[in-house]
């Protein structure tokens, strides 16, 4: 019985060795290229409106507010965000992303300031600086003013 088992094992090894010696030939080769274009998706959501009420600053002074409003930018492409301001007075308004002390202030009255960012989802709030116009606000100093920020999102 032992000889029979050994004979079966040797036969199996011989079959496996012979099968390894047989080489497979490639019968055909094909290549398929697929190109998918994904359209740009961008979404701007105002989570907290940037509606500011303030006391008019005196000549040469500025009012600075931290973490004003909050928006969410969602995009599958790099983006550019234009920030503008609507005021009811004789002031200049500048903004920068909240918490970024190295970011430069951008004036947002007129054509607005432009901020850019990479694809993904980003929550952004703003530091806002309201300055007295160089022509002076002497008549407005004890009055309350209002500033509203508005946003336009586009592709970079």
C-alpha positions, 0 to 999 in steps of 0.5 A: 500500500505504501508503494501505491501511495508513493507511486500516486504522489510521484505521478502527480508531481510528474503531471504538475511538472509537465503542465508547467513546461507547457507555455500558453500563447496569447491569442488576442490583445485589445485596448480600451480607452475611456474618457469621462468628463465630470461637469463642474459642480459648485454650491454656495450656502449662506449658513449665517448671514453677514448682516452687521449693525455698527456705531459709526467710527470717528475720523481716522478710526476703524471698527473691527469685528471678528467671525462675522457670518459663515458660508459654505463653499462646495466645489469639485474644482478650484474656485474664486469667491467675490465678496461685496458689501452694501452699506447705508453710509459713508464708510469703507469696508474691508474683509479677510477670512476669519482667523487668518491674521496673515491674510491681507484686508481686501476692500469690498465696496465697488467691485469687491474682493476676490478670494480663491480656494481649492476644491472640496468643502470649506466653511468660511467666516469673515473678519470685517473692518469698517473705516470712516471715509476720508471725507469724514463722518463727523455728523454720523458718529453717534448713529448706527450704520449697517453693512451687508456682505454678499457673495458670488462663487465662480470657477478659477 
